Amino acid sequence: MSRYHAFLEQLRASVGAAHVLTEGDLVAWEQDWRKRERGKALAVVRPGSTEEVAQVVQACAQHQVSLVPQGGNTGMVVGSTPDASGTQIVLSLQRMQRIRRLDPANLTVTVEAGCVLQSLQQACADAGYLFPLSLASQGSCTIGGNLATNAGGTQVLRYGTARELCLGLEVVNAEGAVWQGLSGLRKDNTGYDLRHLFIGSEGTLGVITAATMKLYPLPVATLTAFAAVPSLAAAVRLLGLAQQQLGSGLTGFEVMGQFALGLVRKHFAQLPVPFDGSSAYCVVLENADHESEDHARQLFERLLEHALQDGCAVDAVVAASLAQARQLWQVRESIPLAQAQEGLNIKHDISLPVSSIPAFVEETAAAIEQACAGARLVNYGHLGDGNLHFNVQAPAGADAEAFLRDQEGPINALVYDAVARYQGSISAEHGIGSLKREKLVQHKSPVALDWMHSIKRALDPHNRMNPGRLLTPPAP
């Protein structure tokens, strides 16, 4: 620790001694959300402004210390926790929560990276505007983390990922210089669009400290429906029907397999899961209307009537109130928690062309059963944008830890090879982190990887920014 004494004193002078944590229980910052790994931080540093972030990064450059930027620490791929060396700092942005400006005429909001997503949603709603990014972890995830991983969520179908919602960034680079790019312009054709380098870069190129994000007018009415469908192919047909009849009003389209819904029934018995479980899948649809609630309900009921006639739905219900709508969404959002309570599992966050999803699932589910008899498929996700959470639970009664240890590698290879055959992606919205880093090497174009390494060397030549995440470390 003597080697770092001057470094830690410099950090204390920059952000205050109370915000440089070196002792006590640091598990909230040192362990990833899924409890897959626990690291050891030299210190947890909590700057309160962009200027303080810059000073911390400058100190890291001066003393040759690497840093791990962290928001709400809700990531799924071990991308924002320190390694076990005890030589890295965790740079927590959670004190930087200010909404700097809401611009109604420009339909933008400028917000600091540590602002919790749900807090931003509520502040915008209170002002009469919609910030549409919506995730299950929105009560704890932060805007900086959402951008660093290019988060998706349940409304990508209509509004796009975090990347599409972002108009500008403020970033501290690896040397501690601040790039002010918070213009909020929708047209700016003056060379390389640098914000896109940092969105989705998982903190490996710089630290996002603030962002200017798009806003939308609040819809007059938002209705939610829950439909039972006989197959994934029928769900895809229903999606097409909904897109034709609702157009841009279709803001959400989620699919859930019956085993996934069964886990919710088992572990969250207080939640009223619609229907009896006899259909293979269920979907949640959301329709946002800017005319009236009556108009929205008429459109929805006509859509569902056509779906029942077509056979792409076998039963359906439209929420009669906001409380019922929240309950229906809570069923969908409780699947990850129910799965966690069932035990350790193998997670896959994949994206595919929507048209290929039924064939992919049929083929891959059969291959998993053949490779590991009795393995249980927890298949759910954002069908509207082609993103499945295609997870695999241990056979009933099996040792979940042993299953994860013995089967994760073979099942990952089976799933990702199938994804490649169907021209999909091994990571739709969770990122790469350290958990999928080696898989990226296998499934990403060598040309693309070479370019990515070149960008990393150019912007972080000493590999101090979240090293070992996203990209394989450079050779000594």
Backbone hydrogen bonds, N-H to C=O, Kabsch-Sander energy under -0.5 kcal/mol:
donor,donor_aa,acceptor,acceptor_aa,energy
4,Y,1,M,-1.1
5,H,2,S,-1.1
8,L,4,Y,-2.9
9,E,5,H,-2.2
10,Q,6,A,-1.9
11,L,7,F,-2.1
12,R,8,L,-2.4
13,A,9,E,-2.0
14,S,10,Q,-1.4
15,V,11,L,-2.6
16,G,12,R,-1.8
19,H,16,G,-1.8
20,V,17,A,-1.6
21,L,19,H,-0.5
21,L,44,V,-3.0
22,T,20,V,-0.6
26,L,24,G,-0.9
29,W,26,L,-1.7
30,E,26,L,-1.9
31,Q,27,V,-1.9
32,D,37,E,-1.9
35,K,32,D,-1.8
39,G,30,E,-3.0
40,K,83,D,-2.9
42,L,88,Q,-3.3
43,A,88,Q,-0.7
44,V,21,L,-2.6
45,V,43,A,-0.6
45,V,90,V,-3.1
46,R,19,H,-2.5
53,V,49,S,-2.1
54,A,50,T,-2.6
55,Q,51,E,-2.0
56,V,52,E,-2.3
57,V,53,V,-2.6
58,Q,54,A,-2.4
59,A,55,Q,-2.2
60,C,56,V,-2.3
61,A,57,V,-2.3
62,Q,58,Q,-2.4
63,H,59,A,-2.4
64,Q,60,C,-0.8
65,V,60,C,-2.3
67,L,464,R,-2.7
68,V,89,I,-2.5
70,Q,91,L,-2.4
86,G,40,K,-1.2
86,G,83,D,-0.5
88,Q,40,K,-0.5
89,I,66,S,-1.9
90,V,43,A,-2.4
91,L,68,V,-2.3
91,L,89,I,-0.6
92,S,45,V,-2.2
92,S,90,V,-1.0
93,L,70,Q,-2.4
96,M,93,L,-1.8
97,Q,95,R,-1.5
100,R,98,R,-0.8
100,R,110,T,-1.4
101,R,110,T,-1.7
103,D,101,R,-0.5
103,D,108,T,-3.0
107,L,103,D,-1.0
108,T,103,D,-1.7
109,V,213,M,-2.1
110,T,101,R,-3.3
111,V,109,V,-0.5
111,V,211,A,-2.7
112,E,98,R,-2.7
113,A,209,T,-2.4
114,G,96,M,-1.9
115,C,112,E,-1.7
117,L,141,C,-2.4
118,Q,138,Q,-2.5
120,L,116,V,-1.9
121,Q,117,L,-2.6
122,Q,118,Q,-2.3
123,A,119,S,-2.4
124,C,120,L,-2.3
125,A,121,Q,-2.4
126,D,122,Q,-2.7
127,A,123,A,-1.1
128,G,125,A,-1.5
129,Y,124,C,-2.9
130,L,216,Y,-3.9
131,F,129,Y,-0.5
134,S,152,G,-0.5
138,Q,135,L,-1.5
140,S,137,S,-2.5
141,C,137,S,-2.8
143,I,115,C,-2.1
144,G,113,A,-2.9
146,N,142,T,-2.6
147,L,143,I,-2.3
148,A,144,G,-2.5
149,T,145,G,-1.7
150,N,147,L,-0.8
151,A,146,N,-3.1
154,T,134,S,-2.0
156,V,153,G,-0.6
158,R,155,Q,-0.9
158,R,251,T,-0.5
159,Y,155,Q,-2.8
160,G,156,V,-1.6
162,A,151,A,-2.6
165,L,161,T,-1.3
166,C,162,A,-0.8
166,C,163,R,-0.9
167,L,212,T,-3.1
168,G,212,T,-1.4
169,L,181,G,-1.2
170,E,210,A,-2.4
171,V,179,W,-2.0
172,V,207,V,-2.5
173,N,171,V,-0.6
173,N,177,A,-2.8
174,A,205,L,-0.5
174,A,459,L,-0.6
176,G,173,N,-1.8
179,W,171,V,-3.5
179,W,177,A,-0.5
180,Q,178,V,-0.6
181,G,169,L,-1.9
181,G,179,W,-0.9
190,T,188,D,-1.2
194,L,192,Y,-1.3
196,H,193,D,-1.4
197,L,194,L,-1.5
198,F,194,L,-1.0
199,I,195,R,-2.1
200,G,147,L,-2.2
201,S,198,F,-1.7
202,E,148,A,-2.6
204,T,201,S,-1.7
207,V,172,V,-2.9
208,I,206,G,-0.6
209,T,170,E,-2.7
210,A,170,E,-1.3
211,A,111,V,-2.4
212,T,168,G,-2.5
213,M,109,V,-3.1
213,M,211,A,-0.6
214,K,165,L,-2.9
215,L,107,L,-2.5
216,Y,130,L,-1.9
218,L,128,G,-1.1
220,V,289,D,-1.2
221,A,289,D,-2.1
223,L,287,N,-2.7
225,A,285,L,-2.5
226,F,317,V,-2.6
227,A,283,V,-2.6
228,A,315,D,-2.5
229,V,281,Y,-2.7
235,A,231,S,-1.7
236,V,232,L,-2.3
237,R,233,A,-1.9
238,L,234,A,-2.5
239,L,235,A,-2.2
240,G,236,V,-2.0
241,L,237,R,-2.2
242,A,238,L,-2.7
243,Q,239,L,-2.5
244,Q,240,G,-2.0
245,Q,241,L,-2.2
246,L,242,A,-2.8
247,G,242,A,-0.6
247,G,243,Q,-1.2
249,G,246,L,-2.2
250,L,247,G,-1.6
251,T,249,G,-1.0
251,T,286,E,-1.9
252,G,286,E,-1.2
254,E,284,V,-2.6
255,V,381,G,-2.6
256,M,282,C,-2.6
257,G,379,N,-2.7
258,Q,280,A,-1.8
261,L,257,G,-2.1
262,G,258,Q,-2.4
263,L,259,F,-1.7
264,V,260,A,-1.3
265,R,261,L,-2.3
266,K,262,G,-2.0
267,H,263,L,-2.7
268,F,264,V,-2.5
271,L,268,F,-2.3
273,V,271,L,-1.3
281,Y,229,V,-2.0
282,C,256,M,-2.3
283,V,227,A,-2.7
284,V,254,E,-2.1
285,L,225,A,-2.4
286,E,252,G,-2.1
287,N,223,L,-2.8
288,A,249,G,-3.0
289,D,221,A,-3.3
289,D,287,N,-0.5
296,A,292,S,-2.2
297,R,293,E,-2.7
298,Q,294,D,-2.4
299,L,295,H,-2.2
300,F,296,A,-2.3
301,E,297,R,-2.9
302,R,298,Q,-2.2
303,L,299,L,-2.3
304,L,300,F,-2.6
305,E,301,E,-2.1
306,H,302,R,-2.2
307,A,303,L,-2.3
308,L,304,L,-2.3
309,Q,305,E,-2.1
310,D,306,H,-2.5
311,G,307,A,-1.4
312,C,307,A,-1.2
313,A,307,A,-1.2
314,V,228,A,-2.9
315,D,228,A,-1.1
317,V,226,F,-2.1
319,A,224,T,-3.0
325,A,321,S,-2.1
326,R,322,L,-2.3
327,Q,323,A,-1.8
328,L,324,Q,-2.2
329,W,325,A,-2.3
330,Q,326,R,-2.3
331,V,327,Q,-1.8
332,R,328,L,-1.4
333,E,329,W,-2.8
334,S,330,Q,-1.3
335,I,332,R,-1.2
338,A,334,S,-2.8
339,Q,335,I,-2.6
340,A,336,P,-2.1
341,Q,337,L,-2.0
342,E,338,A,-1.5
343,G,339,Q,-1.1
346,I,392,V,-2.7
347,K,345,N,-0.6
349,D,426,I,-0.5
350,I,348,H,-0.8
350,I,388,L,-2.2
351,S,425,S,-1.8
352,L,386,G,-2.3
356,S,353,P,-2.0
357,I,353,P,-0.7
357,I,354,V,-1.1
360,F,356,S,-2.5
361,V,357,I,-2.7
362,E,358,P,-2.3
363,E,359,A,-2.4
364,T,360,F,-2.9
365,A,361,V,-2.6
366,A,362,E,-1.5
367,A,363,E,-1.8
368,I,364,T,-2.4
369,E,365,A,-2.2
370,Q,366,A,-2.1
371,A,367,A,-2.1
372,C,368,I,-2.8
375,A,372,C,-2.2
376,R,393,Q,-2.4
378,V,376,R,-0.6
378,V,391,N,-2.8
379,N,377,L,-0.9
380,Y,378,V,-0.6
380,Y,389,H,-1.3
381,G,255,V,-2.3
382,H,387,N,-1.7
383,L,381,G,-1.4
384,G,253,F,-1.9
385,D,382,H,-1.4
386,G,382,H,-0.5
386,G,383,L,-1.1
387,N,382,H,-2.0
388,L,350,I,-2.3
388,L,386,G,-0.6
389,H,380,Y,-3.9
390,F,348,H,-1.8
390,F,388,L,-0.9
391,N,378,V,-2.3
391,N,389,H,-1.3
392,V,346,I,-2.6
393,Q,376,R,-3.6
394,A,344,L,-0.6
398,A,395,P,-2.3
400,A,398,A,-0.7
403,F,399,D,-2.5
404,L,400,A,-2.5
405,R,401,E,-2.4
406,D,402,A,-2.9
407,Q,403,F,-2.8
408,E,404,L,-1.4
411,I,407,Q,-2.7
412,N,408,E,-2.6
413,A,409,G,-2.3
414,L,410,P,-2.1
415,V,411,I,-2.8
416,Y,412,N,-3.1
417,D,413,A,-2.1
418,A,414,L,-1.6
419,V,415,V,-2.4
420,A,416,Y,-2.1
421,R,417,D,-2.0
422,Y,418,A,-1.7
423,Q,420,A,-1.7
424,G,419,V,-2.7
425,S,351,S,-2.3
428,A,349,D,-1.3
434,S,77,V,-1.5
434,S,78,V,-0.8
435,L,77,V,-2.0
436,K,432,I,-2.4
440,L,436,K,-2.1
441,V,437,R,-1.2
442,Q,438,E,-1.2
443,H,439,K,-1.8
444,K,440,L,-2.0
449,L,445,S,-2.7
450,D,446,P,-2.3
451,W,447,V,-2.2
452,M,448,A,-2.5
453,H,449,L,-2.5
454,S,450,D,-1.9
455,I,451,W,-2.3
456,K,452,M,-2.3
457,R,453,H,-2.5
458,A,454,S,-2.0
459,L,455,I,-2.4
460,D,456,K,-2.7
463,N,460,D,-2.0
466,N,67,L,-3.1
466,N,464,R,-0.9
469,R,466,N,-1.3
470,L,433,G,-2.8
471,L,469,R,-2.8
